[in-house]
């Protein structure tokens, strides 16, 4: 009897050992990963500025690194070579987007472009946006709007000159950007109240939702007040957009069909919904509202923040400021204002903007991606539904690609073929591949025109006797990374 029990125990132990061995042998080969804690995984290692924390971890574990953010396996990409693998070689396999709760709540079930799942719907709405708003031809047609809004900005700044009062450049530049986008998209400008709604949307889209990581703990988002903020913001924006659409429909009934040159983006979307082959299956009312929201969420503060970083770097680097101003004033030679047709001659200003985008990409981790199939990458098995974060900030500061990578040196882009359009993987502030930001051609003319005018009409100095070297350049964390403190400068009207 005892012998039988011993034999049974040995058999059972052997079976368990065999099962464990087989299970381990089948475990996929995973990328290097730092040790993780129970439940939270590696989340505690992200810090307040994740792009910096992740670069520090990647220095130790490599440019292809696996983290576990709570229960979500997340691949961190930190080199141009690995970025090319994700964004070009295996682009289709990594074309998915994680369906975040805040995006589903605020963007009508992710019917926008940024967060919609990869597929036919995404292809159709992206094509609409590119052709009807973001193509070079369309962007060129908005030139008058850009120039009018920049003139308004210069007038606003000029009013501060007699009293030498400091100008809140963040507010000025954000107001300029939302003025241009709202006129192009909605047909007219809206005030600070609308700007406040957009800012709340941007903040909530980047907010941490417990339910995204632990669905059974989603009630915590209710307790913290996040659910209430999401519902309030969604209701407010939905009411606003419904009013805008109603105004467009009523205007069309009164005025009839306008020519293409008079139609804003909402007009175009409503027309496509009514007459296009796409039909209501693609462009229903919620789709129109979600697509319009993308234009504001993705562009308003990102364009303004980039210009603020440019002005901060120029203030900090007086020699670069002088060189940029000398170029603008030489090209303009006493003209009344800077026109877009003059911008092609301002080569150094373009280098300043490129260098700012290298040092300070507004979305340093780009938009999160998700694998939609299993992929073998550098010999490692990457399962489907793995989240992917490309650290564009770390890549743009990689000493293997850039000399003095942490210094502001615009001249590095002089006669340099490297560009930000997604073909050079050491420099991808707008991303790359099929899900790269399609708004480059929309954003750059705004930046160039606004900055050229600010440098042409004004000399700039720090308030209260401070020097440019004293400017605080620390970052505020978030999905987008701005200066921690809004830059305030004194504008002195330039007499040529």
Secondary structure, DSSP 8 states (H G I E B T S, - for coil): -HHHHHHHHHHHHHHHHHHHHHHHHHS----B----BTTTBTGGGS-SSHHHHHHHHHHHH-SEEEEEETTEEEEEE-SHHHHHIIIIITTGGG-B----HHHHHHTTTT-SSSSS-SSHHHHHHHHHHIIIIISHHHHHHTHHHHHHHHHHHHHHHHTTTTTT-EEEHHHHHHHHHHHHHHHHHHSS---HHHHHHHHHHHHHHTS--HHHH-GGGTHHHHHTTHHHHHHHHHHHHHHHHHHHHHHHHHHHHHH----GGG--HHHHHHHHHHHSSS-TTT--HHHHHHHHHHHHHHHHHHHHHHHHHHHHHHHH-HHHHHHHHHHHHHHHTT-SS--GGGGGG-HHHHHHHHHHHHHT-SSTT-S-EE-SS-EEETTEEE-TT-EEEE-HHHHTT-TTTSTTTTS--GGGGTT----SSSS-TT--TT--STTS-TTHHHHHHHHHHHHHHHHHHEEEEESTT--GGG----EE-SSS-EESS--EEEEEE---
